[in-house]
């Protein structure tokens, strides 16, 4: 099973998600003597070139396609070269190929409700790349939820890296009306944001609440430990493996959903300062 990740290798090393995800896939595939061929590249053009090489050499039986974008040529290329594919983490129900779908809106609504219940009204989001469909789905859910209660969040685009988490958090906290709560699209940016807040003398959670997407050891060992939207990533991987095995066996691929992210409340989120009667 071929999996190409178009992202800087340094991010793959820092971000635990994909390693745990691949472990879940491998656990199920190993029962059949199969494995994942992982290839890390810098761009989608390099990813497409890899698919063409794989198809020409018959190196893989199927492809696991991740991180679909708004104008994504990859499915058409895979169809052209004759490589079967399962799309991973797909928000849309309208696809010509099998997919393991993900609910991005529901967990954002849960995270937002948590912050609203704590009295937060100045809320920001540091997202992943805007071109990704799941990033857009999360942002849309946040905007809609905030609009429903008459507030307007600030959304800044990051790239999942430690650098972007720190830089964008610093920019938010240096503004005229800094947020009292920030939601991050991954654990690495959230931990970097926590460190940036500490360097600026902004106490977490007394002055600023933080919520990370993706639970990990990084989140649990941070001080304070980070509130997260936690996903069973290993189970996500085994569900993907079940779908791709059905695909290569020639069976109808059952529509599956990744495990839903749920809120784990830890020490990084607390009532907003003004909710406690503070200025």
C-alpha positions in Angstrom: 0.0 0.0 0.0 1.6 3.3 -1.1 1.3 6.4 1.1 3.0 9.6 -0.1 3.2 12.5 2.3 3.8 15.9 0.7 5.3 17.7 3.7 8.7 18.8 4.9 10.4 15.7 6.5 11.2 17.8 9.7 7.4 18.1 10.3 6.9 14.4 10.0 9.6 13.8 12.7 8.0 16.3 15.1 4.4 15.4 14.6 3.3 12.1 16.2 0.0 11.7 14.3 1.3 10.0 11.1 3.5 7.5 12.9 0.7 6.3 15.1 -1.7 6.3 12.1 0.7 4.1 10.1 1.2 1.8 13.0 -2.5 1.2 13.0 -2.5 0.4 9.3 0.5 -1.9 9.5 -1.0 -3.9 12.4 -3.9 -5.0 10.2 -1.9 -5.3 7.0 0.7 -7.5 8.6 -1.9 -10.2 9.2 -1.9 -10.6 5.4 1.8 -10.2 4.9 1.4 -6.7 3.4 2.9 -3.4 4.4 2.9 0.3 3.8 5.4 1.9 1.4 5.9 5.4 2.8 7.4 8.1 0.6 7.9 11.7 1.9 8.2 14.5 -0.7 8.2 18.2 -0.6 5.4 19.0 -3.2 2.3 17.6 -4.8 4.1 17.5 -8.1 6.7 15.2 -6.6 3.8 13.1 -5.1 2.2 12.8 -8.6 5.6 11.8 -10.1 5.9 9.0 -7.4 2.4 7.7 -8.4 3.5 7.5 -12.0 6.7 5.6 -11.1 4.8 3.2 -8.8 2.2 2.5 -11.5 4.9 1.9 -14.2 6.8 -0.6 -12.0 3.7 -2.1 -10.4 5.3 -1.4 -7.0 2.0 -1.0 -5.0 -1.4 -2.6 -5.1 -3.3 0.5 -4.0 -2.7 4.1 -2.8 -3.8 5.8 0.4 -4.6 9.4 -0.5 -4.4 12.0 2.3 -5.0 15.7 2.7 -7.2 16.5 -0.3 -7.2 20.1 -1.4 -9.8 22.3 -3.1 -8.3 21.9 -6.5 -6.7 18.5 -6.3 -5.4 16.7 -9.5 -4.3 13.6 -7.7 -7.4 11.5 -8.1 -7.5 12.1 -11.8 -3.8 11.1 -12.1 -4.4 7.9 -10.1 -7.3 7.0 -12.4 -5.2 7.7 -15.4 -2.3 5.4 -14.3 -4.7 2.7 -13.0 -3.8 2.8 -9.3 -6.8 2.0 -7.0 -7.1 4.5 -4.1 -8.8 5.0 -0.8 -9.2 8.7 0.3 -8.4 9.3 3.9 -10.1 11.8 6.2 -12.5 13.0 3.5 -15.1 15.5 4.6 -17.2 15.2 1.4 -19.8 12.4 0.7 -19.4 13.0 -3.1 -16.4 11.0 -4.3 -15.9 8.6 -7.1 -13.6 6.4 -5.0 -13.8 4.7 -1.6 -13.1 6.9 1.4 -12.7 6.8 5.1 -14.5 10.0 6.1 -14.0 12.3 9.0 -16.4 14.6 10.9 -14.5 17.9 11.3 -17.5 20.1 12.2 -18.8 18.2 15.2 -15.5 18.3 17.2 -15.0 22.1 16.5 -18.5 22.7 17.8 -17.7 20.8 20.9 -14.4 22.7 21.4 -16.2 26.0 20.8 -19.0 25.1 23.3 -16.4 24.3 25.9 -14.8 27.8 25.5 -18.1 29.6 25.4 -19.2 27.8 28.6 -16.0 29.2 30.2 -17.0 32.7 29.2 -14.6 33.2 26.3 -15.7 35.7 23.6 -12.4 36.7 22.1 -11.5 33.4 20.3 -8.8 32.8 17.8 -7.9 29.8 15.6 -4.4 28.9 14.3 -5.2 26.5 11.4 -3.3 24.3 9.1 -2.9 25.2 5.4 -6.1 26.7 4.1 -6.0 24.7 0.8 -6.7 21.5 2.7 -10.4 20.5 2.7 -10.4 19.4 6.3 -8.9 22.8 7.3 -11.7 24.6 5.6 -14.3 22.4 7.1 -13.0 23.1 10.6 -12.7 26.9 10.0 -16.2 27.0 8.5 -17.6 25.2 11.6 -15.9 27.7 13.9 -17.1 30.7 11.9 -20.7 29.4 11.9 -20.7 28.6 15.6 -19.3 32.0 16.5 -21.7 33.8 14.2 -24.6 32.0 15.9 -23.6 33.7 19.3 -22.7 37.0 17.8 -18.9 36.9 18.0 -16.2 37.1 15.3 -13.1 34.9 15.7 -9.7 35.6 14.3 -8.3 32.9 12.0 -4.6 32.7 11.1 -3.1 30.1 8.8 -0.2 28.0 10.0 1.7 25.1 8.5 1.7 22.7 11.5 5.2 23.6 12.5 6.6 24.8 15.8 7.7 28.0 14.1 4.3 28.9 12.9 2.7 28.1 16.2 5.0 30.4 18.1 5.0 33.2 15.5 1.3 33.4 15.1 0.6 33.1 18.8 3.0 36.0 19.4 1.2 38.0 16.8 -2.2 37.4 18.3 -1.1 38.2 21.8 0.6 41.4 20.6 -2.6 42.8 19.1 -4.8 45.5 20.4 -7.5 43.0 21.5 -5.7 39.8 22.2 -7.8 36.6 22.4 -8.5 34.9 25.7 -8.6 31.5 23.9 -6.8 30.0 21.0 -7.6 26.7 19.1 -4.8 25.1 17.2 -5.0 22.6 14.4 -2.3 20.3 15.8 -0.3 19.5 18.9 3.0 20.9 17.8 1.7 24.4 17.1 -0.2 24.3 20.4 2.8 23.4 22.5 4.8 26.1 20.7 2.0 28.6 21.3 2.1 27.7 25.0 5.8 28.4 25.2 5.3 31.7 23.3 2.7 32.8 25.8 5.0 32.0 28.7 7.8 34.0 27.1 5.4 37.0 26.8 4.3 36.7 30.4 0.8 35.6 29.5 -0.3 33.1 32.1 -2.1 29.9 30.9 -4.9 29.3 31.7 -5.4 32.4 34.0 -5.2 34.9 31.1 -5.3 32.6 28.0 -6.9 29.2 27.4 -5.4 26.9 24.7 -7.0 23.9 22.9 -5.0 21.6 20.7 -6.2 19.2 17.9 -4.7 15.8 18.2 -3.7 14.5 21.6 -0.2 13.3 22.1 2.6 12.8 24.7 3.6 16.4 23.9 0.2 17.6 25.1 0.2 15.5 28.2 3.7 16.5 29.3 3.3 20.2 28.7 2.9 22.4 31.7 0.0 23.0 32.1 -1.1 19.9 30.2 -3.1 20.9 27.1 -6.8 20.5 26.6 -7.2 18.6 23.4 -9.6 17.3 20.8 -8.4 13.7 21.1 -8.7 11.1 18.3 -8.0 7.4 18.5 -5.4 7.6 15.7 -4.4 3.9 15.9 -8.1 2.9 15.4 -8.2 5.3 12.5 -5.3 3.5 10.9 -6.9 0.0 11.3 -10.2 1.3 9.7 -8.2 2.5 6.8 -6.5 -0.8 6.4 -9.9 -2.6 6.5 -11.1 -0.4 3.6 -8.0 -0.9 1.5 -8.0 -4.7 2.0 -11.6 -4.7 0.8 -10.5 -2.7 -2.3 -7.7 -5.0 -3.3 -9.8 -8.1 -2.7 -12.4 -6.8 -5.2 -15.1 -6.5 -2.6 -17.5 -3.5 -2.1 -15.7 -1.1 0.2 -17.9 -0.2 3.2 -18.1 3.5 4.0 -16.2 4.0 7.2 -15.7 7.0 9.4 -12.6 7.8 11.4 -13.1 7.9 15.2 -14.7 11.2 16.2 -12.4 13.7 18.0 -13.6 14.3 21.6 -12.7 17.0 24.1 -10.2 16.0 26.9 -10.2 18.9 29.4 -6.9 19.5 31.0 -5.1 22.4 32.7 -4.7 24.7 29.7 -8.4 25.8 29.6 -10.2 27.7 32.3 -12.8 30.5 32.7 -12.1 33.7 30.8 -10.6 36.5 32.9 -13.7 38.7 32.6 -15.8 35.6 33.5 -14.1 35.6 36.8 -14.7 39.3 37.3 -11.2 40.3 36.4 -10.4 43.1 33.9 
